[in-house]
């Protein structure tokens, strides 16, 4: 049962991180970092949920839910702000504009 929990949570984390790469690619770091972070976050979430609930008969689905939630939190920490295309470049005070 524990092996099913580990494999299932790893697959859920991989699916969630692949969806994040597909939807938010410009705002995320490299693809490899996102995929590894999603899987590791899901594994940690499943471990944390399993440890908090203890042994029981309904822990598989709860571990999957915990895995998805922690993986989503880890992936949200990787997001960078969107670039505003109409912002003026920052110049230091009293600087002369360059011609190049």
ChimeraX commands (.cxc) that place a marker at each C-alpha (Angstrom):
marker #1 position 0.00,0.00,0.00 radius 0.5
marker #1 position 2.87,2.35,0.75 radius 0.5
marker #1 position 4.41,1.74,-2.66 radius 0.5
marker #1 position 1.10,2.67,-4.32 radius 0.5
marker #1 position 1.03,5.83,-2.26 radius 0.5
marker #1 position 4.56,6.82,-3.28 radius 0.5
marker #1 position 4.09,6.05,-6.98 radius 0.5
marker #1 position 0.69,7.71,-7.12 radius 0.5
marker #1 position 1.86,10.88,-5.43 radius 0.5
marker #1 position 4.94,11.06,-7.66 radius 0.5
marker #1 position 2.77,10.73,-10.76 radius 0.5
marker #1 position 0.36,13.36,-9.47 radius 0.5
marker #1 position 3.26,15.74,-8.82 radius 0.5
marker #1 position 4.67,15.07,-12.28 radius 0.5
marker #1 position 1.30,15.71,-13.91 radius 0.5
marker #1 position 0.78,18.92,-11.95 radius 0.5
marker #1 position 4.24,20.24,-12.76 radius 0.5
marker #1 position 3.87,19.32,-16.45 radius 0.5
marker #1 position 0.60,21.24,-16.55 radius 0.5
marker #1 position 2.30,24.21,-14.90 radius 0.5
marker #1 position 5.14,24.11,-17.43 radius 0.5
marker #1 position 2.66,24.01,-20.27 radius 0.5
marker #1 position 0.48,26.85,-18.96 radius 0.5
marker #1 position 3.04,29.14,-17.32 radius 0.5
marker #1 position 6.31,28.49,-19.15 radius 0.5
marker #1 position 7.46,32.14,-19.47 radius 0.5
marker #1 position 7.05,32.74,-15.74 radius 0.5
marker #1 position 8.86,29.62,-14.52 radius 0.5
marker #1 position 12.54,28.65,-14.37 radius 0.5
marker #1 position 13.86,25.78,-16.44 radius 0.5
marker #1 position 11.61,22.84,-17.18 radius 0.5
marker #1 position 13.80,20.35,-15.33 radius 0.5
marker #1 position 13.69,22.41,-12.12 radius 0.5
marker #1 position 9.91,22.65,-12.27 radius 0.5
marker #1 position 9.40,18.94,-12.90 radius 0.5
marker #1 position 11.75,17.88,-10.10 radius 0.5
marker #1 position 10.25,20.40,-7.68 radius 0.5
marker #1 position 6.72,19.22,-8.44 radius 0.5
marker #1 position 7.57,15.57,-7.85 radius 0.5
marker #1 position 9.57,16.24,-4.68 radius 0.5
marker #1 position 6.83,18.50,-3.33 radius 0.5
marker #1 position 4.24,15.80,-3.95 radius 0.5
marker #1 position 6.37,13.16,-2.26 radius 0.5
marker #1 position 6.90,15.40,0.74 radius 0.5
marker #1 position 3.18,16.22,0.86 radius 0.5
marker #1 position 2.25,12.55,0.82 radius 0.5
marker #1 position 4.78,11.78,3.55 radius 0.5
marker #1 position 3.58,14.68,5.67 radius 0.5
marker #1 position -0.08,13.72,5.28 radius 0.5
marker #1 position 0.61,10.06,5.95 radius 0.5
marker #1 position 2.63,10.94,9.05 radius 0.5
marker #1 position -0.04,13.33,10.34 radius 0.5
marker #1 position -2.93,10.90,9.86 radius 0.5
marker #1 position -1.16,7.73,10.94 radius 0.5
marker #1 position -2.04,4.27,9.75 radius 0.5
marker #1 position -5.65,3.76,8.76 radius 0.5
marker #1 position -7.96,2.69,6.02 radius 0.5
marker #1 position -8.68,6.09,4.42 radius 0.5
marker #1 position -5.16,7.46,4.19 radius 0.5
marker #1 position -4.54,6.76,0.49 radius 0.5
marker #1 position -6.90,9.41,-0.87 radius 0.5
marker #1 position -5.94,11.86,1.88 radius 0.5
marker #1 position -2.26,11.36,1.05 radius 0.5
marker #1 position -2.97,12.07,-2.61 radius 0.5
marker #1 position -4.81,15.26,-1.68 radius 0.5
marker #1 position -1.93,16.33,0.57 radius 0.5
marker #1 position 0.55,15.53,-2.18 radius 0.5
marker #1 position -1.28,17.70,-4.70 radius 0.5
marker #1 position -1.66,20.58,-2.26 radius 0.5
marker #1 position 1.99,20.67,-1.20 radius 0.5
marker #1 position 3.16,20.25,-4.79 radius 0.5
marker #1 position 0.99,23.19,-5.85 radius 0.5
marker #1 position 2.46,25.32,-3.07 radius 0.5
marker #1 position 6.01,24.43,-4.07 radius 0.5
marker #1 position 5.28,25.21,-7.72 radius 0.5
marker #1 position 3.68,28.53,-6.80 radius 0.5
marker #1 position 6.91,29.51,-5.05 radius 0.5
marker #1 position 8.76,29.11,-8.35 radius 0.5
marker #1 position 6.61,31.65,-10.21 radius 0.5
marker #1 position 8.20,34.91,-11.24 radius 0.5
marker #1 position 6.23,38.11,-11.78 radius 0.5
marker #1 position 4.93,38.76,-15.27 radius 0.5
marker #1 position 6.92,41.29,-17.27 radius 0.5
marker #1 position 5.12,44.53,-17.98 radius 0.5
marker #1 position 5.84,45.47,-21.58 radius 0.5
marker #1 position 5.03,49.18,-21.19 radius 0.5
marker #1 position 7.33,49.98,-18.31 radius 0.5
marker #1 position 10.05,52.52,-18.86 radius 0.5
marker #1 position 13.59,51.34,-18.17 radius 0.5
marker #1 position 14.92,52.38,-14.80 radius 0.5
marker #1 position 17.51,55.14,-14.89 radius 0.5
marker #1 position 19.60,56.30,-12.01 radius 0.5
marker #1 position 18.91,59.87,-10.89 radius 0.5
marker #1 position 20.85,62.60,-12.72 radius 0.5
marker #1 position 22.15,60.25,-15.40 radius 0.5
marker #1 position 22.51,61.17,-19.02 radius 0.5
marker #1 position 20.74,59.00,-21.58 radius 0.5
marker #1 position 23.04,56.86,-23.68 radius 0.5
marker #1 position 22.84,56.78,-27.43 radius 0.5
marker #1 position 23.38,53.07,-27.92 radius 0.5
marker link #1:1,2 radius 0.2
marker link #1:2,3 radius 0.2
marker link #1:3,4 radius 0.2
marker link #1:4,5 radius 0.2
marker link #1:5,6 radius 0.2
marker link #1:6,7 radius 0.2
marker link #1:7,8 radius 0.2
marker link #1:8,9 radius 0.2
marker link #1:9,10 radius 0.2
marker link #1:10,11 radius 0.2
marker link #1:11,12 radius 0.2
marker link #1:12,13 radius 0.2
marker link #1:13,14 radius 0.2
marker link #1:14,15 radius 0.2
marker link #1:15,16 radius 0.2
marker link #1:16,17 radius 0.2
marker link #1:17,18 radius 0.2
marker link #1:18,19 radius 0.2
marker link #1:19,20 radius 0.2
marker link #1:20,21 radius 0.2
marker link #1:21,22 radius 0.2
marker link #1:22,23 radius 0.2
marker link #1:23,24 radius 0.2
marker link #1:24,25 radius 0.2
marker link #1:25,26 radius 0.2
marker link #1:26,27 radius 0.2
marker link #1:27,28 radius 0.2
marker link #1:28,29 radius 0.2
marker link #1:29,30 radius 0.2
marker link #1:30,31 radius 0.2
marker link #1:31,32 radius 0.2
marker link #1:32,33 radius 0.2
marker link #1:33,34 radius 0.2
marker link #1:34,35 radius 0.2
marker link #1:35,36 radius 0.2
marker link #1:36,37 radius 0.2
marker link #1:37,38 radius 0.2
marker link #1:38,39 radius 0.2
marker link #1:39,40 radius 0.2
marker link #1:40,41 radius 0.2
marker link #1:41,42 radius 0.2
marker link #1:42,43 radius 0.2
marker link #1:43,44 radius 0.2
marker link #1:44,45 radius 0.2
marker link #1:45,46 radius 0.2
marker link #1:46,47 radius 0.2
marker link #1:47,48 radius 0.2
marker link #1:48,49 radius 0.2
marker link #1:49,50 radius 0.2
marker link #1:50,51 radius 0.2
marker link #1:51,52 radius 0.2
marker link #1:52,53 radius 0.2
marker link #1:53,54 radius 0.2
marker link #1:54,55 radius 0.2
marker link #1:55,56 radius 0.2
marker link #1:56,57 radius 0.2
marker link #1:57,58 radius 0.2
marker link #1:58,59 radius 0.2
marker link #1:59,60 radius 0.2
marker link #1:60,61 radius 0.2
marker link #1:61,62 radius 0.2
marker link #1:62,63 radius 0.2
marker link #1:63,64 radius 0.2
marker link #1:64,65 radius 0.2
marker link #1:65,66 radius 0.2
marker link #1:66,67 radius 0.2
marker link #1:67,68 radius 0.2
marker link #1:68,69 radius 0.2
marker link #1:69,70 radius 0.2
marker link #1:70,71 radius 0.2
marker link #1:71,72 radius 0.2
marker link #1:72,73 radius 0.2
marker link #1:73,74 radius 0.2
marker link #1:74,75 radius 0.2
marker link #1:75,76 radius 0.2
marker link #1:76,77 radius 0.2
marker link #1:77,78 radius 0.2
marker link #1:78,79 radius 0.2
marker link #1:79,80 radius 0.2
marker link #1:80,81 radius 0.2
marker link #1:81,82 radius 0.2
marker link #1:82,83 radius 0.2
marker link #1:83,84 radius 0.2
marker link #1:84,85 radius 0.2
marker link #1:85,86 radius 0.2
marker link #1:86,87 radius 0.2
marker link #1:87,88 radius 0.2
marker link #1:88,89 radius 0.2
marker link #1:89,90 radius 0.2
marker link #1:90,91 radius 0.2
marker link #1:91,92 radius 0.2
marker link #1:92,93 radius 0.2
marker link #1:93,94 radius 0.2
marker link #1:94,95 radius 0.2
marker link #1:95,96 radius 0.2
marker link #1:96,97 radius 0.2
marker link #1:97,98 radius 0.2
marker link #1:98,99 radius 0.2
marker link #1:99,100 radius 0.2
view
